[in-house]
Structure formats: C-alpha cells, structure tokens
Amino acid sequence: MAEKAPKKRKPMIGLQPEGDVDWSTYRGVLVVVEQRGGRAKPVSWQLLGQASRLAAKLEAPVMALVMGSNVSHLAQEAIYRGADRVYLCDSPELENYRTRPYSRVCLHVIRTYKPEIVLMGATYTGRDLAGAIATHLPTGLTADSTQLEVDDERLLLASRPAFSEKMLATILCKQFKPQMATARAGVFEALPRDESRTGEIIPVPPQIKPEDIAVEVLEFLEATGKVNLEDADVIVAGGRGLGGPAGFRLLEELAAELGGVVGASRAAVDLGWISHDHQVGQTGTTVRPKLYFAIGISGAVQHVVGMQNSTYIVAINKDPQAPIFKIANYGIVGDLFHIVPAITETLRRRKA
Ligand code: FAD
C-alpha cells in the first residue's frame, strides 16, 4: 500500500496568500519610524534598539522605514540609532499621517524588501497602521507587546499582558511573514546615539494613488489637558500618601520647576484624585524618564514595572520599609508635605 503523503498544514481559510510562498526569503527586522512634524517619537529609537538585539541573534540586518515630508534627516538619525538600511519615502503627500497613503508605502516596502519581523510603536498611529497593513499582507499581529525575543527557529516571541493584565501571553506567528508586533513606549532601551555608524539610505517612491487620498487634513490640533508621560524627561509621581487631590498641587509645583510632568499610582487614580492618563504602571503607561520622583508611593510591583527603567529614581516616603526604596537611587524618609515644598522652594531660590 502506498504511503500517504503527510498532510500539508493549511492556514486559516481566506488568509493564505496565492501560490507557494518561500518564507525563507524574508530576512531582517524592520522598524517603522513614527514622526510628527519631522520629530521622531522616542519609541521608534527604543524599538530600533530592540531590533538591533533581535537582529544580532538572527544574524540579519536592522532596517528602518521613514515616511513623511522633509524627513530625510530622520533617515540619517535612524542609522545613528542602529539601522543598517533605511527606506526613505519623503513626499509632501505624507506630511500628515493618513492610514491609506502610509499603508500603501509600508506594504510596498514590506513586499519588496521582505523583512521577517516588522515592529511599530503601540501609539495611536502605530496601532492604526499596523492593523491596516497586517490585514492586507495578510499576517498576524501582536498588539501592545512588552517583551520581544526570538527563538532558534527565527520565530518572534511577542509577549503582552492578557486577562486584565493578570497574565503575560506569548504570541507566535508561525505560518506567515513578516511577523508583526506593536510595542509599548518606554519598555525597550534605545541604543546610545552613535554618529560613527554608517548605513544605506534607499529612496522609496510614494506609492500613492489618487483614490488613496480619501481624507484631507486641514489642521492639527494638539489635544489639551492630556499628559504626555511617554516622552517626558522628568516625572513627578504621587500616590495614596498624598491624601487627596490637593496633594497633587504640590507635585505640579515641583514638576513645573523641573520642567517635568505629573504621574500617579493607580491607587490615586482609582480614588479619583487625578485622571487615568497620569497613571504609571502595568495598567497605565510604561515610562523611561531621566528622573522619576515617587512621592507617597509604596512601590507595588504593578507600579514598579512601569517606571523601573527610569535613569534616576528618587523616592519620598515616611515608611523606611516601603519597597520603593529597594529600587530608588535616592531615598528620603519623611513626611512628603514638608519635603516636597522644601525641594520646590530650594529650586526656586536657585533660579532667582
Ligand atoms: P499605597 O500602597 O497605599 O502606598 C502609599 C504610600 O504612601 C505608603 O508607602 C505610605 O508609607 C506613604 N505615605 C503615606 N503618607 C505619607 C506622607 N505624609 N509622606 C510620605 N509618604 C507617605 N498600581 C499602579 O501604580 N499602576 C498600575 O498600573 C497598577 N496596575 C495594577 C494592575 C493589577 C492587575 C493590580 C491587581 C494592581 C495594579 N496596581 C497598579 C495597584 C498596585 O498593586 C498598588 O495597589 C498601588 O500601586 C498602590 O498605590 P500607592 O503606592 O499610591 O498606595
């Protein structure tokens, strides 16, 4: 009796690209650099740092895709930040982000240059763009990753919190390429900027068709009142120890002197003392500022995971046993209502 040929594993219905695809031709890790007005989002450089680590394991190149208008300086910057090869699409039509024109360029670059991994920031723009292109390719996408590794079979292990952040799920995309993930800002470390690095810049023509321009952007208005923790160099964060919303006024004054913004623990947010966009931690924002003040915050693990990568951590707490002191570079034991105004006043006097 003739031996039965092994069954070919079929991907999910409707998602299979036409014909046999040789996935082994896909090589390299591509980071889509997000910018607004010619300024890159820090998450893009953080992802280039992680892409370099992954690419070193894969022995593959690090690629970056820069799209926008008057953004050629970002292509060079991407090389200083770890890219070996940069695809640059510089066109007035790409001045403002719009899903279809940006997707068109992304799809062209991915189909032409075939990276095995594509990474974007889990920002509003990154989430929109990644979802749009993943459905067109078609391939899998892990959103909002907090860990990115590769295994011996070149598979991307993208981990993200799941089930109300109680578990960490590791998601693999075994059947398609590229393997795509968006990742949270502040989780990965950017490489030190190195102006001696060299790389190749490959111009990409805009692939935009008239039907892609379905939306005209008339004006960009920055949302007011929302705090931008991700990009802040200094964060002055407060917790339940502040005793009420009035305590946050003290933090605002200190933050103003330091040119920083105000963060908060979940306890303070849940008590309604400050809005959720200020929350740092597992279910808030992951931050990586140069200076982080933890004031009246005990240092619960769910808070610490969101700020432990700050360059310097200063903790102010009246309890010398508070766990926050274990990760603080500088600890001040005492009553925050005396210490915080004293620091603010000292800074004011120095400036005067
Ligand atoms: P507390 O733990 O009550 O600490 C208050 C601190 O203030 C104490 O250490 C106290 O000694 C000090 N203090 C009091 N008065 C003074 C004073 N006058 N001067 C100086 N110090 C003073 N938490 C987050 O922060 N972010 C998250 O994203 C987050 N996600 C979570 C997700 C899940 C699934 C779960 C279960 C929990 C999460 N938490 C999160 C909650 C976390 O476990 C803690 O409950 C929370 O971080 C505690 O906030 P806190 O430190 O402000 O309050």
Residues whose N, C-alpha, C, O or C-beta is under 5 A from the ligand:
A	BS01	FAD	S164 E165 G239 R240 G241 A264 S265 R266 A267 A268 V280 G281 Q282 T283 G284 G296 I297 S298 G299 A300 Q302 H303 I316 N317 K318 D319 A322 G334 D335 L336 F337
